[in-house]
């Protein structure tokens, strides 16, 4: 278990949730800090695998089907929006769900327990204040390694890392980095691998470039898949006449699956005509991506 979850009793009573549903909402509330983003119809969802829920909440879940049923119940209660996309369970909080950490005070005003003045009401985040106003917080620095959703995972030398967890296919976001998204991650990697500098660099904010990345992402491809395609085709094309095609509209086109599964045949020169099998024509691009415009 990597994340700390707390039960908001007030919201559970207000929304008529049982303990199982409440603790699941608590986990999903932090999904934007650790889960992989998937954009569908211009809405951001987060891939939350059922097995991950079981591993994080073993006292409440032991079967994937149980997780699925609770996803559906939370959706029916208007707390989350749930979509099944291929083999992925996608979740996003509704406006109601975003109020999970807002508590009503006695005068019925809404307060966010993340503010310092309410820290005594939320010891899991700020620790309980002693009478002499000193703060005790057992869930803070010394336990930050156990809570990557708030603090990031620390390495042995105490430096912070922000990895992709290959076992669970979770993309860990650094919420302090405004450029941390799949677009910048992919394009920065492409610029690096193709040695582009200055004005030669591709811009991750380009709507045209994002269109191709988003199309592949909607098909279920991950950040690691994009990096593998870039790795494969730089090996195949750098130093050949096909190097000019190391560009987003070619690499992330309808040939993406072919590029992803490409294997280097060491007995074949890179300059052979076989490389042409990987090239995407302007006509095929127009036909394939016309629907994304």
N, C-alpha and C positions, 0 to 999 in steps of 0.2 A: 504494500500500500504506500502510495506516494503523497496523497493529498489528505488534508485535515477537513472534515466536514462537521458542521454544527447544525443543530436542529432549532429552527425558529418556531418556538411553541405558539407565539401569538399569531403568526401567519397560518400555521397548521390549523388552529382553531377557527380563524377567520375564513379560510378557504375550505374548511372541512376535509383536511387531509389526514390520513393515518401516518404513523411514524415512518413507514416504508416509503410512502410517497414524499413525505417531507424531506427525508434525508437524500432522496434522489434529486429533488429540486435543488437542494444545497450543492450537490455535486455539479449539476448542470449549470447553475448560476455562475460557476467559475470556468465553464468550458471555453470561453473566449480567450482564456489565458494559456490553455494547453492543447486544445483540440485543433485538428486540421480544418481550415476553412474550405467550404465548397459553395460556390456562388450559383444559384439557380434563379432565373428570371429576376436578376438584379437584387436578389435577397441573399444575405450571408447566412448560411447554415454551418453547423459544426458536426463533424463526424465523431459520433460517440458509440464505440463498439459495445455490444452487449457483454462481451468477455471482460472488457475493461471495467464496466460497472460491477460485475461479479467480483473481480479482483480487488476493487476499491471498497466495496460494501459487502463483504462476505457474511456479515451478521444478518443481512436483509435479503440477499439474493444468492441463489445457488444454481439457477437454470436460466438460459437465455430467453426461453419463452416467457418466464416471469417478468424479465426486464422489458420485453416487448409489450406485454399487457399493461405494465405501469406507464410506459411511454404513451400508449393510447389513452389511458385514463387521464393523464396530465394534459394531453391534447384536448380531450373532451371538456375538461374543466377550464380551458382557455389560458393555461399557464405556459404552455409551449406550443410551437408548431412542429409537427413531426412529418417527415417524408421518408419513404423508402426509395433509395436511388441505387439501382443495381443491387449490390450486396451490402450497401452502406446504410446505417441508420443515421439520418440527419435530423438535427434538432436546433431550434432557435427559440429564444425567449420571446414571449409576447410582451406587450406593454404591461400587462398585469404581472407577468413573471418577473419583469425587471424591478418590481416593487418588493421582491422577497426580503431584501435587507433593510427595508424602511419600516420603522416601528411607530405606532401611534402612541403619543404621550397622553397624560391624563386630560389635557385640554384639547385632545383630538387632533393636534397638529402633527404633521408627518416629520419624523426625524430619521436621519441616516446614522446608524450606529458606528459608522466609520469616522465620525467626527470625534475629536478629542474629548469634548464635553460629555459625551455619552460612553466614554471608554469603559466605565465601570459596569455598564450594561452588556458589554461585549468582551469578556475577558479572553476569548479565543483569539482576538485580534490585537488587543492593546494591553492585556494583563490587568489584574486588579490593583487599584491604588491603595496603598497602606495609609494609616492615619497620619503619618508625617509627610504624606504626599509623594513618597518615593514609589516608583512603579516596579512591580514584579511581573515579568512576562515570560513564563516558561515556554511559550510557543513562538518566541521571537528568534533572535539571532542563533541561539544554540540549537534550535530545532528547525532552522531554515532549510536544512538539507532534506528534511522530511516533508517540506511543503513547497514544492517547486511552482505551484500555481500562483504563489504570492511573492516568493523570493528568488526563484530560479534555482536550478540544481547546481550545487557547488562541487567542484572537483576536489581531489585530495589536497592540492596546494591552496585551497580556499578561494580560487578564482571562479567566477561564475561562467557557466556554459549554457548554451541554448540549443541543444541537439535535436535531431529527429530521432525519436525512439523507434528503432527498426522492428522491435518485437511487437509493439502495439500500433505501429504506423501513426504515431501522434506527432504533429508538428508543433514544437514548443515556440510560442511567440514571446518575444521580449516586448512587453507592452510599453516600455519607455522609448522604443525605437519606432518613430512614426513611419519609417520606410520599410518596416518589417512586414512584408506580405509576399505572397507567392510571385507576384509580378516582379518586384525588385529582386527577389532571390534568384529567379530564373534568369533575368536579363543581366544582372551583375555577374552571374556565373558564365553566361555566354560571352560577355565582354572580356572577362578574364581569360577564358580558354582560347579565344580568338585574338588575344593581344590587342584589343581595341583601346585606344586612348583618345583623350580630348574630344573633338567633334566627331570622331569616328564611332564613338560609343552609341549603342542603341539606348533609347530613353524608355524606361519602364512605365512612364506616365502616358505614353502614346496610346491613344484609343485603338489605333489600328493594330498595334502589337498586342494589346490586352485582349483584343477580339480572338486572336488565335490561341492564346494561353487559356482563356476562359472556355473556349470550345472544347479543348482537350480535357480541361479540369471537369467539365460537366459530364464527360464520358468516364470519369472515375480515376483518371491518371493523377499521380502524386508528384510532389516536388522532386523526389528521388528519380521518378521516371523521366522528368524533364532533364535532369542532370545526366542521366544515363544516355539519353538521345544525344545530348551535346557532346559527351565523351566519345560515343561511338562514331559520330560523323566528323568530329575534328580529326580523329585518327584516320578516317577514310579519305578525307578531302584536303586537309592542309598540305600544301606543296603540290597540289594538282590543279588542273583546269577547273575543277568543281569547287574550289575554295570559295568562290564568289557566292555560292549558295548556302554558306553558313550564316543564315539569316533567319529571323523568326518566322516569316511567312512560308519558308520552305521547311524548316525543321519541325514546326508545330502544325503542319498541314495534315491532310488526310493520309499522308504516308507515315504518320507518327508511329504507328504500331510496327511498321517495317523497320524504321530506324531504331526503335527500341529493341527489336529482336536481332539486329544486325550482328553478325560475327565476322571478325577479321580473318580472311583466308590468307595465310602467310605465303601461300604458294602462288598467289595472284598479285600482280603489280597493281598499285593504286591507280595507275594511269590507264588501265584498260577500259574498254567501252562499257564493261559491266557496271561501272559506277553510275552510268546513265539511268539504270533501273531505279535509282533513288531520287532522281530529279523530278520536281513538280513543275508542271507547265503553268503558264498564266491562265490558260483555259480551265485547267482542272481546279485551280485555286478559285476562280470566279464561280465555277459551278458548285463547288463544295461549300464556300463560305458566303455565298450570296444571301443565305437565310439568316446570317448573323448581323447583317447590316442594319 
